[in-house]
Amino acid sequence: MASRETECEAILEAVDRIAARIASEKKHLTDLDSAIGDADHGANLDRGFKAVVETLEQKEDADAQDLVKTVGTTLISEVGGASGPLYGGSCMHASQELEAGITAETTVAFAEAYLEKLQDRGGAEVGDKTMVDALTPAVHTYKKSIEVDDLPPLEALAKAVDAAERGVEYTVPLKASKGRASYLGWRSVGHQDPGATSTLLVLEELLATAEEYLDGDVDVDATSPTIPDEEPEEVEE
């Protein structure tokens, strides 16, 4: 388990990375949202994460749980539309799982709590063409990688990012069933969901931070290590 100081440094680094990535992808997110939403997803998240960076710079003597909770409360207050309550509320709720610090076990609990609150607030399920389509496979893959495959957190997170990427691609041919995009009906088919996309961006920057602090470089591949790469040999009768 890392020291409290290192955990806080990693969280601040992750937030800085996420804010910078969202800023660089703001136009792309806006373009995606223009096709099936209100055309404000990029701008809202950019404003929100810039506010998070500024707020965290003023925090003193905070631990991991407090920092992550502050990320959530700031996003709720600064991000408009549905994204604020979804991103911020879920983050704030899940932060309680980090009371004992950042470990493999607590991050699995955090991920599950985040997804649970996200679905509770938005009412979305897999297949509704929302951020849930990216987050659900990511959370499931991370949990399985840690608890079943006994992988190190860094490898587990890399697999989760790959799973999220596949989830984002999965949204393209779907007809939206939730949010503003659902008003378009069949016209929403063929467009990538902006919420799922921003979720992937966040996860990618979390992985980049983890690689730095856990001194590693991993392949992003969600394939289970328990599945053999080669076909089993046929047994002669």
C-alpha positions as CSV (number, residue, x, y, z in Angstrom):
1,M,0.0,0.0,0.0
2,A,1.4,3.4,-1.0
3,S,1.9,6.2,1.6
4,R,-0.9,8.7,2.1
5,E,1.3,11.4,0.5
6,T,2.0,9.3,-2.6
7,E,-1.7,8.4,-3.0
8,C,-2.6,12.1,-2.9
9,E,0.1,13.0,-5.4
10,A,-1.2,10.3,-7.7
11,I,-4.8,11.6,-7.5
12,L,-3.7,15.2,-8.2
13,E,-1.6,14.0,-11.1
14,A,-4.6,12.0,-12.5
15,V,-6.9,14.9,-12.2
16,D,-4.4,17.2,-14.0
17,R,-4.1,14.6,-16.8
18,I,-7.9,14.2,-17.1
19,A,-8.4,17.9,-17.2
20,A,-5.8,18.4,-19.9
21,R,-7.2,15.5,-21.9
22,I,-10.8,16.7,-21.7
23,A,-9.6,20.2,-22.8
24,S,-7.7,18.7,-25.8
25,E,-10.8,16.6,-26.8
26,K,-13.4,19.2,-26.1
27,K,-14.2,19.8,-29.7
28,H,-14.4,16.1,-30.5
29,L,-16.8,15.6,-27.6
30,T,-18.8,18.5,-28.6
31,D,-19.0,17.2,-32.2
32,L,-20.2,13.8,-31.0
33,D,-22.8,15.5,-28.8
34,S,-23.9,17.8,-31.6
35,A,-25.0,14.8,-33.5
36,I,-27.3,13.3,-30.9
37,G,-27.4,15.6,-27.9
38,D,-27.2,19.3,-26.8
39,A,-23.7,20.0,-28.1
40,D,-22.5,20.9,-24.7
41,H,-20.8,17.7,-23.3
42,G,-17.2,18.8,-24.2
43,A,-17.6,22.4,-22.8
44,N,-19.4,21.2,-19.7
45,L,-16.7,18.6,-18.8
46,D,-13.9,21.0,-19.7
47,R,-15.3,23.6,-17.3
48,G,-15.9,21.1,-14.6
49,F,-12.5,19.5,-14.6
50,K,-10.7,22.9,-14.7
51,A,-12.7,23.8,-11.6
52,V,-11.7,20.5,-10.0
53,V,-8.0,21.3,-10.6
54,E,-8.4,24.7,-9.1
55,T,-10.3,23.4,-6.1
56,L,-7.8,20.6,-5.3
57,E,-4.9,23.1,-5.4
58,Q,-6.4,24.7,-2.4
59,K,-6.9,21.5,-0.4
60,E,-4.5,21.0,2.5
61,D,-4.0,17.9,4.7
62,A,-6.4,15.8,2.7
63,D,-6.4,12.1,2.2
64,A,-7.4,10.0,-0.9
65,Q,-11.1,9.8,0.2
66,D,-11.4,13.5,0.8
67,L,-9.7,14.4,-2.5
68,V,-12.0,12.1,-4.6
69,K,-15.1,13.3,-2.7
70,T,-14.0,16.9,-3.5
71,V,-13.7,15.9,-7.2
72,G,-17.3,14.7,-7.1
73,T,-18.8,17.7,-5.3
74,T,-17.0,20.1,-7.6
75,L,-18.3,18.4,-10.7
76,I,-21.8,18.5,-9.4
77,S,-21.6,22.2,-8.8
78,E,-19.7,23.2,-12.0
79,V,-20.9,20.8,-14.7
80,G,-24.2,21.5,-16.3
81,G,-26.6,19.1,-17.9
82,A,-26.8,15.4,-16.9
83,S,-23.0,15.0,-16.7
84,G,-22.6,16.8,-13.4
85,P,-24.8,14.6,-11.3
86,L,-23.8,11.5,-13.1
87,Y,-20.0,12.0,-13.0
88,G,-19.9,14.0,-9.8
89,G,-22.6,12.2,-7.8
90,S,-21.2,8.8,-8.6
91,C,-17.6,9.9,-7.7
92,M,-18.8,11.5,-4.4
93,H,-20.8,8.3,-3.4
94,A,-18.0,5.9,-4.3
95,S,-15.3,7.9,-2.5
96,Q,-16.4,6.4,0.8
97,E,-14.8,3.1,-0.4
98,L,-11.4,4.7,-0.2
99,E,-11.4,5.3,3.5
100,A,-8.6,2.8,4.0
101,G,-6.6,4.3,1.1
102,I,-5.9,3.1,-2.4
103,T,-5.5,-0.7,-2.7
104,A,-6.6,-3.4,-5.2
105,E,-9.5,-4.2,-3.0
106,T,-10.7,-0.6,-2.4
107,T,-10.4,0.3,-6.0
108,V,-12.6,-2.6,-7.0
109,A,-15.1,-1.5,-4.4
110,F,-14.9,2.1,-5.7
111,A,-15.5,1.0,-9.3
112,E,-18.5,-1.1,-8.3
113,A,-20.0,1.7,-6.2
114,Y,-19.4,4.2,-8.9
115,L,-21.2,2.1,-11.5
116,E,-24.0,1.3,-9.1
117,K,-24.7,5.0,-8.3
118,L,-24.4,5.9,-12.0
119,Q,-27.0,3.5,-13.0
120,D,-29.2,4.4,-10.0
121,R,-29.1,8.1,-11.0
122,G,-29.4,7.7,-14.7
123,G,-31.5,4.5,-14.9
124,A,-29.4,3.3,-17.9
125,E,-28.5,-0.3,-18.6
126,V,-26.0,-1.8,-21.0
127,G,-27.4,-1.3,-24.5
128,D,-29.1,2.1,-23.9
129,K,-26.2,4.0,-25.7
130,T,-24.8,5.8,-22.7
131,M,-21.6,6.0,-20.6
132,V,-22.8,2.8,-18.9
133,D,-21.9,0.9,-22.1
134,A,-18.2,1.8,-21.6
135,L,-18.1,1.7,-17.8
136,T,-19.8,-1.6,-17.2
137,P,-17.4,-3.8,-19.2
138,A,-14.5,-1.8,-17.7
139,V,-15.7,-2.4,-14.1
140,H,-16.5,-6.0,-14.7
141,T,-13.1,-6.6,-16.4
142,Y,-11.2,-4.8,-13.6
143,K,-13.0,-6.8,-10.9
144,K,-12.5,-10.1,-12.6
145,S,-8.8,-9.4,-13.3
146,I,-8.2,-8.6,-9.7
147,E,-10.4,-11.1,-7.9
148,V,-10.3,-14.1,-10.3
149,D,-7.2,-13.8,-12.4
150,D,-5.1,-12.4,-9.5
151,L,-3.5,-9.8,-11.8
152,P,-1.7,-6.7,-10.4
153,P,-3.8,-3.5,-10.4
154,L,-1.9,-2.0,-13.3
155,E,-2.5,-4.9,-15.6
156,A,-6.1,-5.1,-14.4
157,L,-6.6,-1.4,-15.2
158,A,-5.1,-1.8,-18.7
159,K,-7.6,-4.6,-19.4
160,A,-10.4,-2.4,-18.1
161,V,-9.4,0.4,-20.5
162,D,-9.5,-2.0,-23.4
163,A,-12.9,-3.2,-22.3
164,A,-14.2,0.4,-22.2
165,E,-12.8,1.1,-25.7
166,R,-14.8,-1.9,-27.0
167,G,-17.8,-0.5,-25.1
168,V,-17.5,2.8,-26.8
169,E,-17.4,1.1,-30.2
170,Y,-20.4,-0.9,-29.2
171,T,-22.5,2.3,-28.9
172,V,-22.2,3.3,-32.5
173,P,-24.8,0.9,-34.0
174,L,-27.2,1.2,-31.1
175,K,-30.5,3.1,-31.0
176,A,-30.4,5.4,-27.9
177,S,-32.9,4.6,-25.2
178,K,-31.9,7.2,-22.6
179,G,-31.1,10.9,-22.5
180,R,-31.4,13.5,-25.2
181,A,-30.2,11.1,-27.9
182,S,-33.3,8.9,-27.3
183,Y,-35.5,11.7,-28.7
184,L,-33.9,11.0,-32.1
185,G,-35.1,7.4,-32.2
186,W,-33.5,5.5,-35.1
187,R,-31.6,8.6,-36.2
188,S,-29.3,8.0,-33.2
189,V,-28.0,4.9,-34.8
190,G,-24.5,5.2,-36.4
191,H,-23.3,7.8,-33.9
192,Q,-20.8,7.2,-31.1
193,D,-22.0,8.1,-27.6
194,P,-20.2,11.2,-26.2
195,G,-20.7,10.1,-22.5
196,A,-19.1,6.7,-23.2
197,T,-16.3,8.5,-25.1
198,S,-15.5,10.8,-22.2
199,T,-15.6,7.9,-19.8
200,L,-12.9,6.2,-21.9
201,L,-10.8,9.3,-21.9
202,V,-10.9,9.5,-18.1
203,L,-9.9,5.8,-17.8
204,E,-7.1,6.2,-20.2
205,E,-5.6,9.0,-18.1
206,L,-6.1,7.0,-14.9
207,L,-4.1,4.2,-16.6
208,A,-1.4,6.7,-17.7
209,T,-1.1,7.9,-14.1
210,A,-1.0,4.4,-12.8
211,E,1.8,3.5,-15.2
212,E,3.8,6.4,-13.8
213,Y,3.3,5.6,-10.1
214,L,3.4,1.8,-10.4
215,D,6.5,1.9,-12.6
216,G,5.0,-0.2,-15.4
217,D,4.1,-0.3,-19.1
218,V,1.4,-2.7,-20.0
219,D,-0.5,-3.8,-23.1
220,V,-4.1,-2.7,-23.3
221,D,-6.0,-6.0,-23.9
222,A,-9.1,-7.1,-22.1
223,T,-8.6,-10.8,-23.1
224,S,-8.6,-13.0,-20.0
225,P,-5.3,-14.7,-19.2
226,T,-7.2,-17.8,-18.2
227,I,-8.3,-18.3,-21.9
228,P,-5.6,-20.2,-23.9
229,D,-4.3,-18.4,-27.0
230,E,-4.2,-21.6,-29.1
231,E,-7.0,-24.0,-29.9
232,P,-6.7,-27.2,-27.8
233,E,-5.3,-30.2,-29.6
234,E,-7.7,-32.8,-30.8
235,V,-7.7,-36.0,-29.0
236,E,-7.4,-39.1,-31.2
237,E,-10.0,-41.7,-30.5
